[in-house]
Amino acid sequence: MVSEDPSTRGRPTFAVITTVANSPIPPTGKRNLRSRLSPSDLAFRGVAGAGGGLVLILEVLVGIFLAISAWPALHKAGWSFLTTETWNPQGGSFGIKAVVVGTTLIALVAVAVAVPLSLGTALYISEYAPKFLQRPMIAMIDLMAAVPSVVFGLWGSYLLQWRILPLSRWINDWFYWVPIFQVSGIQRDNPLASLDTYSASTFIAGIVVGLMITPIIGSIMREAFGQAPPGEREGAYALGSTRWGMIRTVVLPFGRGAMIGGTMLGLGRALGETMAVLLIISPVYAIQPHILQHGTSSVSTLIASQYAESNHFGISALMSAGLALFAITLLVNFIAAQIVARSRSGAMSEA
């Protein structure tokens, strides 16, 4: 209620009205921001969690099965299993030293072939290709990943190998001073020398496997390059950068983690390749450090070629080789996943 003062009659007056709110004081504790999930969300979460858990359970079961099956051979061989080159389980002398070296060399050649090809393909699709070509090119690359390995092996053995042998001889003629490019038992610069010395080699198998892992590495790189922040792209252009300058300063640094992680995932795939390598190489159970020379070996091809004619103990020895390959591949894939997850391209990009 406002009363009027007679002395202020005729003058403008101002009334102050005070309202006291009796509303309760909000609590100062933590607020519960969790939303109530709908039945469909709960069902999806359950299915996704069950799928992820099932994959982990299968991985553990595979490891346990390999360990149990390999125990008799590992118990007899001991630590010499890692240092022995020969493979003769019936004679009591067997090890994975030679086949691990061959597996590693084939995988490294494959990565050396696949990474430049994947990088160029991914950059062209994400940065240079017209819109109407992007989808067909992505579909073709994905289709290349779906081609069975035995088809790649037949193609490499009967078509590519005999056309790549002159390149192998040329590399030996000009880069013989590099130890891995040396070929023993052949005269350099001799056009009449037989090319059979260069056949069924680590180099040819690595090229075929490299073409097989190119879609895997290229897809990961392409996804990362496409997520590069638009603001940084536009900022590079605003500062006068060319397209290649923008790619070099924005896209490639952003996708560095995906490039490394994708390469290691491709390496894990190359380490376990079997049929394509088996159809190309000539198995030699000894360390073969010269990638251009005839003959090599790998863990997967050892298992595939020896399994049918092995006895119970021989199968246990093959299981031990499979356990070693399983551990190596699992380690490489784990490191690759960690690199991708910790990189900028593995996190959420800005809009």
C-alpha positions, 0 to 999 in steps of 0.5 A: 500500500502506498500513501500520498504525502500532501506536500508532494501533491501535484508532483510526480511520485514514485512507488517502490513495491517490494515483492518477497518470493517465498520460493525454495532455494535450489539445492547446491548438490550435483544435478542428475543429468542422466536421461531415461533410456527408451526400450529401443535404446536399451535393446541397442546398447545390449546388442552392441555390448553383447557383440563387443563382449563376444568378440573379446571372448572369441579372441581369448578362446582362440588364444587358449586353444592355440596355447593348449594345442601348442604346449606339447611342442613348446614344452619339448622345444623350449626357448630354442623354438625362437632361435632354430631355423630348420623345421623338422618336428619328427627329428626334434629340431624345429623353430620359427626363426626363419619363417618369422624373418620371411614373414616380416620381410614380405610384410615390409615389402607389402607396406612399402608398396601399399602406403604410397599407393594408398596415400595418393588414392586417399588424397585424390578421392578426398581432395581432388576428385570431382563429386561424381567420381568419388562414389564410384572410386570408393566403391571400386576400392571397397570391391578390391578389398572383397576379392579373395586372396586366392584370386590375387595369388593366381594373378600374381603367380601366373601373370604378374610374376613373369612381367615383374622379373625384368624389374627385379633384375634391373634392381639387382643390377643397379642396387646390388650394393644394398644387401637386401637387393643382392642375388647370389649365384648370378652374374650381373649385367648379363642379358642372357642370364636366366630370370628364374633366379628372381622368381617366387621371391619375397619381392613378388609376394610382397607386391601382391600382398601390398595390393591386397592391403591397399584398400584397408590402408586407403580407406582409413586414410580417406576417412581421416582426411575427410574429417579435417576441420573446415575452419582450418582449411578455410584459414589456410586458403584465406592466408593465400595457401594453394591446395597442396599447401593446405593439404600439407599444412592442414590435412596431412598433419590432421591425419598423421595418426590415421596414416600410422594406424592404418599402415600398422593395421595393413601390416597386421593384415600382411603378416597373416596372409596365407593363400596368395603368398603360398601360391607365389613363393617357393618355401625355403625353411632358412633365413633368406635376407635377399628379397629378390632371390628365389625362395622364402617362407612365412608362418602362415604358409608353413602352417598351410603347407605342412598341416595335411601331412603332419602327425599329432606332434607335428600339428602341435608344432604348427599350433605353436607357430600359429600362436606366435603369429597370433601374438604378433598380429594382436600386438601390431593391431593393438598398437595401431588402434592406440595410435588412431585413438590418440590422434586428432583424426581419431577424435571428434573433429570440429564442425 
